[in-house]
Amino acid sequence: MSITPSKLTQAAGISALLAGLLYILRQPLHPTDEVSEVYGLAWLIVGYMTLCMSVLGLAGVTGIYLRQVKETGLLGLIGYLMFGA
């Protein structure tokens, strides 16, 4: 199996899709902001979902940027670096 630009673009799209799904699924699971629930299992699950969502979202945006790097130029690079930071 060889890695091609189209496969990388597909992988970036899938990771962006998974990040969006995690964002949707995380909202109803988020516990209330009470001190007694901060150390519960629900906060741990939501925290890990948020971490996965962030990593997948950054991978998706990276793939989108790499797909359009010639069209975006220097302004696109600056925007991507600001988003990634």
C-alpha positions in Angstrom: 0.0 0.0 0.0 1.5 3.3 -1.0 0.6 6.7 0.4 -0.7 9.1 -2.2 -1.9 12.7 -1.9 -5.5 11.6 -2.5 -5.3 9.1 0.3 -3.8 11.7 2.6 -6.6 14.1 1.7 -9.2 11.4 2.4 -7.6 10.7 5.8 -7.6 14.4 6.7 -11.3 14.6 5.7 -12.2 11.5 7.8 -10.3 13.0 10.8 -12.1 16.3 10.4 -15.4 14.4 10.2 -14.6 12.4 13.4 -13.7 15.6 15.2 -17.1 17.1 14.3 -18.9 14.0 15.5 -17.0 14.1 18.8 -18.0 17.7 19.2 -21.6 16.8 18.7 -21.5 13.8 21.0 -19.6 15.6 23.7 -22.3 18.3 24.2 -25.0 16.1 25.9 -22.4 14.2 27.9 -20.9 17.3 29.5 -21.6 17.3 33.2 -22.8 20.3 35.1 -20.2 22.8 36.4 -20.5 22.0 40.1 -17.5 21.5 42.3 -18.8 18.1 43.5 -18.8 16.7 39.9 -15.4 17.9 38.8 -13.6 14.7 39.9 -16.2 12.3 38.5 -15.9 9.8 35.7 -18.0 12.0 33.4 -15.4 14.8 33.5 -12.7 12.3 32.6 -14.6 11.0 29.6 -15.5 14.4 28.4 -11.8 15.5 28.9 -10.5 12.6 26.8 -13.2 13.2 24.1 -12.1 16.9 24.0 -8.5 15.9 23.6 -9.3 13.5 20.8 -11.5 16.0 19.1 -8.7 18.6 19.2 -6.1 16.3 17.8 -8.4 15.0 15.0 -9.5 18.5 14.2 -5.9 19.7 13.9 -5.1 16.8 11.6 -8.1 17.6 9.5 -7.2 21.3 9.1 -3.6 20.3 8.4 -4.7 18.1 5.5 -7.0 20.8 4.2 -4.2 23.3 4.3 -1.7 21.0 2.6 -4.3 20.3 -0.1 -4.6 24.1 -0.8 -1.1 25.3 0.1 -0.4 26.8 -3.4 -3.7 28.7 -3.5 -3.5 30.1 0.0 0.1 31.4 -0.1 1.7 33.2 2.8 -1.6 34.4 4.3 -2.8 30.8 4.5 0.4 29.7 6.2 0.1 32.5 8.8 -3.6 31.6 9.4 -2.8 27.9 9.7 0.1 28.6 12.2 -2.1 30.9 14.3 -4.9 28.2 14.3 -2.4 25.5 15.3 -0.9 27.5 18.1 
